[in-house]
Amino acid sequence: MATSWTIAIDWDRNGDYSGEHDDITQRVLLAEWFVGMQRPYQLTADGSTLLIRLNNVDKRFSPENSSSPLTGKLAPLRPVKLESNDGTTTRTHWSGWIATILPVGGKYGNRQVYIIAHGAMQFLKATETKIELQENQRSDQIIDALIQEVIFPPALSDSWVLGDPDRSKLGETTKLADLTTYSDFEEGVLTLNMAGDNWVRQGGYSDEEKDTFDVYRGIRDVTAAERGKFFFDRDGKAVFWNRHHILDKIAVDTRFDDAMTDMKYTFASLDQTKNEVIVTCHPRTVAAAPSALWELKDAVIRVAPGARREVYVKYKDEKDKRIGGKDVTVEDVTFLQGTCRVEVEAKANGANLVFKNESDSREAVVEKCVVKGRKIVDEGQMDARAIDQESITFFGRRTMNINLPSIDDLDQAQYIADFERNRRKTPFGLAQMITLQSHAENGGGRHADQLGLTIGSLIELRETQTDHDGTYFIIGEAHELAGGGKHWTTTWYLEPQVETPRWKLGDTVRGKLDTSTYLAY
């Protein structure tokens, strides 16, 4: 059975891709897309991307062409989806939103247009986290709380949008967004004592805030502490694996014996071999008694009659250093004129102050306001170090530094250092990526594997010239449909499976401790 392809753009943002001009497949000259990660042991994915080159002879995709049937719809954040159907299964290969539309100029040129689209990672990087203090929470619970801070375009969820007449008929044409539909999180192995309080970015350009921290960086910190993986899959769903995910799977999905058209192979690369691992943790202290975390000084806050005003403040110590806080209250509020109610919504290292003026006629002017709480202070860095002296003697010192703001326990940092040293200390041959090719419609070769294998699939590789034989997880995938949609090239980015299985209670294969297996981190 032949494979058919569909590339569609939801120009109306109604979630069904059924509009008259939504299916753009016949106009596609080239499609290139990527999902996942590109480097072995990478923990947080790169952003998903899609590039489409289209025939634009009739100027349909030129945003400033007022006679285009898509006038007013050629704009960013229109959902894009790429699918295949092999006669039995419909698969989504990429899902995201338009970022840029680039018509090629020239009246007598090739008259084409490039459409560039990105996945959901862009929204994580664009959202500053103001998460509540996370205490004794699993890694997946913290990541879920971070994701809840992000406002995703409603086109994929058909969700309710305040003030939009087409999206505000709650319970009829729209519904409140349910982000669990778009996430798949494994239960974390790690429970963090505290997170969010010391998420502060330092440095940057002079016209940028120095102490912000976006959601992506928060997720990266928690994922790194867990030693798991976070990525968006083909469907655009957020996926979190705990650190045991890649240890638990041992059944190979398929084997390749010189079956790839290309393979990138390295042996003992600097990125791959590490025999000294230094993990930096951040112990914190929590003050026993409350004190000032923020104070209104040399300024006033004006609240118009009958209005509500929100002000976000950031906790700092007496040396103007950002800190965290708990048991937060707002006190000592005084007014130059009028009055209003003041509420505090406490976050991990800041607070949202809500001023409500209930007077219909008089402006409220706040001249003093103090936010108090128990200070959470990052007491400075402590390093856990794991080395392999034999490896250093034979191959030179190869150091890896890991900074983990959410880890406050030196023993926990030592476990991570030992884990990373053990899997990197010995030089080995590594297939970083392999490439496959087939006819996009008629198939042949390993076409079925190109369709069905994706991030998380386990494959075995044998290659004659390098004499390499290894087992790998697919951690990323890049594809190209060229030749008018006939020629399909797939590149898989790979991470080696752990060679010695970890011990697992009750498993007949992995239950012989110190014989064929060893304890996992």
Buried (B, 14 or more C-beta within 10 A) or exposed (E): EEBBBBBBBBBBBBBEBEBEBBBBBEBBBBBBBBBBBBBBBBBBBBBBBBBBBBBBEEBBBBBEBEEBEBEEBBEEBBBBBBBBBBEEEEBBBBBBBBBEBEBEEEEEEEBBBBBBBBBBBBBBEEBBBBBEBBBEBBBBBBBBBBBEBBEBBBBBBBBBBEEEEEBEEEEEEBEEBEBEEBBEBBEBBBEBBBBBBBBBBEEEEEEEEEBBBBBBBBBBBBBBBBBBBBBBBBBBBBBBBBBBBBBBBBEEBBEBEEBBBEBEBBEEEEBBBBBBBBBBBBBBEBBEEBEBBBEBEEEBBBBEBEBBBEBEBBBBEEEEEBBBBBEBEBEEBEBEEBBBEBEBBBBBBBBBBBBBBBBEEBBBBBBBBBBBBBBBBBEEEBBBBBBBEEBBEEBEEBEBEBBBBBBBBEEBBBBBBBBBBBBBBBBBBBBBBBBBBBBBBEBEBBBBBBBEBBBBBBBBBBBEEEEBEBBBBBBBBBBBBBEEBEBBBBBBBBBBBBEEBBBBEEBEEBBEEEEEBEEBB
